[in-house]
Amino acid sequence: MRLIVDQDLGADLIPTIRSPWGQISRFGHSFDGYAAFGEDCARLANEGTPASLRELRAVLFFELRRWRHFGYEPDAAAMKKFDWLLESIRNKVRERA
C-alpha cells in the first residue's frame, strides 16, 4: 500500500465511481485512517459527518475495510456512499488549489 499525504493528493489521483473497484480500493488505502484517528475512525464512519479532507479519507478507508471483511464488493446502495465520498474528497482537493 502506497500512502499519499494530503498535500500530495491531486484531483487526478482520485478515482471516479466508474473506476474499477481495485482502483477505488487502492486509492482508499493510500490513507491510513487508523493511524490518523485510532478508534475514532470507526466512530466517524458509523456516526459522524466527515467534513475535512482527512475525515473524508478516513471514512473512505474504513468503509473499504468494512466491505473487505464482508468478502464481496459493495451493493448499489453502498456505492452511493462511495460516490459521495470520492466526490467530496475531490471537491476538498480542488478547494485547496
C-alpha positions as CSV (number, residue, x, y, z in Angstrom):
1,M,0.0,0.0,0.0
2,R,1.5,3.3,-1.0
3,L,0.4,6.1,1.3
4,I,-0.3,9.6,-0.2
5,V,-0.2,12.5,2.2
6,D,-3.0,15.1,1.9
7,Q,-0.7,17.8,0.4
8,D,0.4,15.5,-2.4
9,L,-3.1,14.5,-3.3
10,G,-4.2,15.9,-6.6
11,A,-7.7,15.6,-8.1
12,D,-6.2,13.5,-10.9
13,L,-5.3,10.8,-8.4
14,I,-8.9,10.4,-7.2
15,P,-10.9,7.7,-9.0
16,T,-14.5,8.1,-10.0
17,I,-17.3,5.7,-9.1
18,R,-16.9,4.3,-12.7
19,S,-13.3,3.3,-12.0
20,P,-12.6,-0.4,-11.4
21,W,-13.2,-1.5,-7.8
22,G,-9.5,-2.3,-7.4
23,Q,-8.5,1.2,-8.3
24,I,-11.0,2.7,-5.8
25,S,-9.7,0.3,-3.1
26,R,-6.1,1.1,-3.8
27,F,-6.8,4.8,-3.5
28,G,-8.8,4.4,-0.3
29,H,-5.9,2.5,1.2
30,S,-3.5,5.3,0.3
31,F,-4.5,6.9,3.6
32,D,-4.3,5.0,7.0
33,G,-7.5,6.0,8.9
34,Y,-6.5,4.0,11.9
35,A,-3.1,5.8,12.2
36,A,-4.8,9.2,11.8
37,F,-7.9,8.7,14.0
38,G,-7.3,5.5,16.0
39,E,-10.6,4.0,17.3
40,D,-12.4,7.2,16.3
41,C,-12.0,6.1,12.7
42,A,-14.9,3.6,13.2
43,R,-17.0,6.2,15.1
44,L,-16.5,8.7,12.4
45,A,-17.6,6.3,9.7
46,N,-20.5,4.9,11.7
47,E,-21.9,8.1,13.4
48,G,-20.1,11.1,12.2
49,T,-20.4,13.5,9.4
50,P,-17.0,13.8,7.8
51,A,-16.1,17.4,6.9
52,S,-12.4,17.8,6.5
53,L,-10.2,16.1,3.8
54,R,-8.6,13.9,6.5
55,E,-12.0,12.8,7.9
56,L,-13.4,12.0,4.4
57,R,-10.3,10.0,3.6
58,A,-10.6,8.1,6.9
59,V,-14.2,7.3,6.3
60,L,-13.4,6.0,2.8
61,F,-10.6,3.9,4.3
62,F,-12.9,2.5,6.9
63,E,-15.7,1.7,4.5
64,L,-13.3,-0.1,2.2
65,R,-12.1,-2.2,5.2
66,R,-15.7,-2.9,6.2
67,W,-16.6,-4.3,2.7
68,R,-13.3,-6.2,2.5
69,H,-14.3,-8.0,5.7
70,F,-17.7,-8.7,4.2
71,G,-15.9,-10.6,1.5
72,Y,-17.6,-9.1,-1.5
73,E,-17.9,-5.8,-3.4
74,P,-20.4,-3.2,-2.2
75,D,-24.0,-3.2,-3.4
76,A,-25.7,-0.3,-5.2
77,A,-26.7,1.4,-2.0
78,A,-23.2,1.3,-0.6
79,M,-21.7,2.5,-3.9
80,K,-23.8,5.7,-3.5
81,K,-21.8,6.4,-0.3
82,F,-18.5,5.7,-2.0
83,D,-19.5,8.0,-4.9
84,W,-20.3,10.8,-2.3
85,L,-17.0,10.2,-0.5
86,L,-14.9,10.3,-3.7
87,E,-16.6,13.4,-5.0
88,S,-16.4,15.1,-1.6
89,I,-12.6,14.3,-1.4
90,R,-12.2,15.6,-5.0
91,N,-14.0,18.8,-4.1
92,K,-11.8,19.4,-1.0
93,V,-8.7,18.9,-3.0
94,R,-9.9,21.4,-5.7
95,E,-10.8,23.9,-3.0
96,R,-7.1,23.9,-1.8
97,A,-5.8,24.7,-5.3
